[in-house]
Amino acid sequence: MARESQTLTVLFADISDSSRLYHQLGDDEARSVITACLESLASLLPRFHGRLVKTLGDAIMCVFPTAADAVNAAAEMQALVTRMEQSEASQTRLHVGLHAGPVLIEDGDVFGDTVNAAAFLTNVAVAGQILLSDSTEAELPAHLKPLVRPLFRATLKGSTGESSIYHVVWAQDAMEMTQINLRAARVLPADAGSLLVTLNDVKLRVDRWHPLLTLGRDTASDIAVTDQVASRRHCSIRLTRSNFYLVDHSVNGTYVTFSSGDEIHLLRGEIVLDGNGEIRLGRSRAEGVESIVLFQRDQRSRFRP
């Protein structure tokens, strides 16, 4: 496989709260709305010298030769989605993150810390927002600099110190703009890493692109077990912003053992999974459970494609 290094600006555009659309419209219609929206976003790319890398669920990943191209494209994407929102019954909104830097290109796909940083910024952006780092802001031409303003500080993947995170003011409505409290300390949490979940030879990762994992006796579960004390839909692990939650849906409960040795019995509740540990469905470790699900927090990046 041929590999090539380039300096590009990576942009992720993600549809906000897509689960609401599925609930509101039903699976088929919501999927049609989301697909149409992503296709419309991708159709804008040639105007800004951009290239679509891939579609990831309810998001697109694309690259641009310059930060200016990416910022202009992001602003046009937000404007397009706003027009769509005003003309359609479904309220589709978008959050965008972009970052400029070196990337590794292999078979058309793009990898590296620049990708991870752009994905992190997308994850922390709210609906209607475009976020970029200070190093990307520094590459913008003079006529675009008045359109960005600092919001937070954060430690990005591949960086040894904190970076200022900027917001692109793409809609010129001063009454709608939140005023920045310059005295407030606004530091975003660092990249939290992905969660690796293992049962025997099955290894699955919970991350931005796979934010939900199901466990249970149902053979359709992502992690399936055969023990009869396990419920068919026993529990799930979901990513919500920077945390991974185990949520119990079962009759007998879920037993979670952390690396400290403490075992917690969870019944119709939820708990944050951090560090390393073990998950047992319906039985405690004292009962000698055969199907032990292992979890491990991967701090390197939860945004790898």
MOTA-V129270 format. One record per residue. RES is the residue in one small letter. PHI is phi in whole degrees, 0 to 359 (none if undefined). PSI is psi in whole degrees, -180 to 180 (none if undefined). D_FIRST is the distance of its C-alpha to the first C-alpha in Angstrom with 2 decimals. Layout:
RES,PHI,PSI,D_FIRST + RES,PHI,PSI,D_FIRST
This chain:
m,none,128,0.00 + a,283,132,3.81 + r,243,143,6.40 + e,219,137,9.94 + s,258,134,13.28 + q,217,164,16.20 + t,255,117,19.63 + l,222,168,20.33 + t,254,121,22.85 + v,264,134,21.68 + l,230,132,24.30 + f,247,132,25.03 + a,239,118,27.97 + d,237,133,29.39 + i,287,127,32.43 + s,280,138,35.15 + d,52,49,37.00 + s,295,-25,35.42 + s,298,-32,37.24 + r,296,-39,40.47 + l,298,-44,39.43 + y,298,-40,38.79 + h,291,-38,42.19 + q,284,-40,43.90 + l,252,-18,42.55 + g,92,160,41.33 + d,300,-50,37.84 + d,295,-49,37.56 + e,292,-39,39.06 + a,297,-42,37.25 + r,297,-38,33.86 + s,294,-42,34.90 + v,296,-45,36.01 + i,295,-44,32.84 + t,298,-44,30.60 + a,297,-39,32.83 + c,295,-47,32.73 + l,296,-38,28.94 + e,295,-38,28.74 + s,294,-40,31.42 + l,297,-44,29.59 + a,296,-31,26.38 + s,292,-19,28.63 + l,282,-22,29.75 + l,302,-44,26.42 + p,302,-31,26.62 + r,296,-24,30.00 + f,242,22,28.54 + h,62,28,25.35 + g,266,163,23.36 + r,228,132,20.28 + l,284,123,20.10 + v,275,-51,17.01 + k,189,164,18.44 + t,258,134,21.75 + l,234,92,22.55 + g,64,-109,25.85 + d,255,24,28.45 + a,223,160,26.32 + i,240,148,23.88 + m,243,129,21.26 + c,217,166,20.93 + v,228,153,20.33 + f,224,153,22.66 + p,289,-27,22.85 + t,224,160,26.07 + a,294,-36,28.05 + a,298,-43,30.87 + d,301,-43,28.87 + a,294,-43,27.82 + v,296,-44,31.43 + n,297,-41,32.89 + a,294,-42,30.57 + a,298,-42,31.37 + a,296,-40,35.08 + e,292,-36,34.92 + m,299,-46,33.13 + q,297,-41,35.96 + a,296,-40,38.56 + l,297,-46,37.18 + v,295,-35,37.19 + t,297,-42,40.69 + r,296,-40,41.90 + m,296,-40,40.47 + e,298,-38,42.19 + q,286,-24,45.48 + s,258,-7,45.37 + e,237,159,44.28 + a,290,-34,45.87 + s,279,138,42.76 + q,262,89,42.13 + t,270,129,38.41 + r,231,167,37.51 + l,224,141,34.39 + h,235,140,33.23 + v,228,141,30.60 + g,226,144,28.85 + l,215,151,26.86 + h,207,136,25.62 + a,258,140,24.43 + g,165,-174,22.25 + p,288,141,18.94 + v,225,160,15.82 + l,253,125,12.12 + i,252,128,10.20 + e,218,118,6.87 + d,52,40,7.03 + g,85,-18,10.63 + d,275,162,11.51 + v,232,135,13.26 + f,226,167,14.01 + g,122,177,16.56 + d,297,-30,20.32 + t,297,-41,20.99 + v,297,-46,19.82 + n,299,-41,21.98 + a,294,-42,24.90 + a,297,-40,24.86 + a,292,-38,24.86 + f,298,-45,27.67 + l,296,-37,29.70 + t,297,-41,29.33 + n,296,-37,30.56 + v,271,-12,33.65 + a,290,145,34.48 + v,263,172,37.28 + a,303,134,37.78 + g,85,4,38.23 + q,251,149,36.70 + i,235,121,33.97 + l,244,145,33.05 + l,212,163,31.32 + s,271,168,31.45 + d,295,-34,33.67 + s,293,-32,30.85 + t,285,-40,29.79 + e,301,-36,33.47 + a,295,-23,33.87 + e,272,-6,31.49 + l,285,144,33.57 + p,292,163,35.96 + a,303,-37,39.67 + h,288,-16,40.51 + l,264,-20,38.18 + k,300,-35,39.25 + p,295,-13,42.52 + l,270,-1,40.59 + v,238,149,39.12 + r,215,147,41.06 + p,288,143,40.34 + l,240,-53,40.59 + f,226,179,39.30 + r,235,146,37.80 + a,204,157,34.79 + t,261,114,32.39 + l,270,157,28.84 + k,303,130,25.71 + g,88,-1,24.87 + s,253,146,28.42 + t,265,-10,31.25 + g,222,179,34.03 + e,284,148,35.21 + s,241,149,34.23 + s,279,135,36.46 + i,254,129,35.27 + y,252,152,36.46 + h,249,133,37.45 + v,273,121,37.26 + v,275,90,40.68 + w,266,-20,39.69 + a,249,116,42.98 + q,274,68,46.02 + d,234,97,48.56 + a,298,-30,50.17 + m,292,-23,52.18 + e,268,-7,49.07 + m,274,131,47.48 + t,286,130,47.86 + q,284,139,49.51 + i,274,128,47.77 + n,276,105,49.88 + l,291,-15,49.17 + r,269,-13,50.87 + a,280,141,48.75 + a,274,116,46.00 + r,236,89,42.91 + v,241,120,40.02 + l,284,150,37.25 + p,295,148,36.06 + a,291,164,32.86 + d,308,119,29.58 + a,276,-12,30.76 + g,87,167,27.56 + s,266,177,26.61 + l,239,120,28.53 + l,266,123,27.04 + v,243,127,29.32 + t,229,134,29.37 + l,225,110,31.58 + n,55,-117,31.01 + d,269,-3,27.50 + v,271,121,27.08 + k,233,119,25.30 + l,232,152,25.27 + r,242,133,24.88 + v,262,120,27.39 + d,206,-167,26.14 + r,301,-36,26.40 + w,269,-12,24.37 + h,224,72,26.12 + p,279,-3,29.57 + l,222,134,31.64 + l,230,131,31.64 + t,252,144,34.49 + l,229,138,36.12 + g,167,-174,38.92 + r,277,-18,40.33 + d,296,129,39.18 + t,295,-17,36.39 + a,278,-5,34.73 + s,294,151,34.35 + d,297,-42,30.97 + i,243,108,32.53 + a,255,136,35.15 + v,237,165,37.96 + t,250,-9,40.85 + d,298,128,43.67 + q,291,-16,46.56 + v,280,-12,47.51 + a,279,138,44.30 + s,285,159,44.70 + r,299,-48,42.59 + r,249,85,41.30 + h,279,-54,41.85 + c,203,171,39.98 + s,218,158,37.00 + i,239,126,34.89 + r,230,147,34.24 + l,265,124,32.80 + t,234,108,35.32 + r,53,-107,34.34 + s,258,3,33.98 + n,238,151,35.40 + f,251,122,34.58 + y,249,133,37.66 + l,265,125,38.60 + v,242,122,41.11 + d,271,133,43.41 + h,239,11,44.65 + s,264,178,46.24 + v,273,-41,49.70 + n,261,-7,49.44 + g,89,169,47.27 + t,239,136,44.15 + y,255,123,44.36 + v,244,124,42.06 + t,248,121,42.11 + f,269,169,40.75 + s,297,-20,39.87 + s,290,-16,43.42 + g,100,-11,44.74 + d,286,133,46.42 + e,251,132,46.25 + i,241,131,46.88 + h,265,117,48.07 + l,251,124,46.83 + l,229,114,48.70 + r,53,41,48.04 + g,219,-168,46.76 + e,219,157,43.61 + i,213,147,42.36 + v,280,131,39.64 + l,265,122,37.06 + d,221,152,36.23 + g,69,-140,35.07 + n,241,158,34.73 + g,177,-169,36.93 + e,230,148,37.79 + i,235,130,38.76 + r,236,132,41.27 + l,265,108,42.31 + g,86,-11,46.10 + r,223,148,47.00 + s,276,167,47.37 + r,295,-24,45.97 + a,293,-20,49.56 + e,270,1,49.35 + g,69,54,46.53 + v,291,135,43.88 + e,279,-41,41.24 + s,269,96,38.61 + i,252,119,37.70 + v,269,126,35.00 + l,261,143,33.44 + f,231,147,32.30 + q,214,124,30.65 + r,284,122,30.24 + d,262,109,26.86 + q,278,-6,27.72 + r,292,-48,24.28 + s,182,133,23.59 + r,262,12,24.55 + f,246,11,22.49 + r,293,139,18.89 + p,296,none,17.31
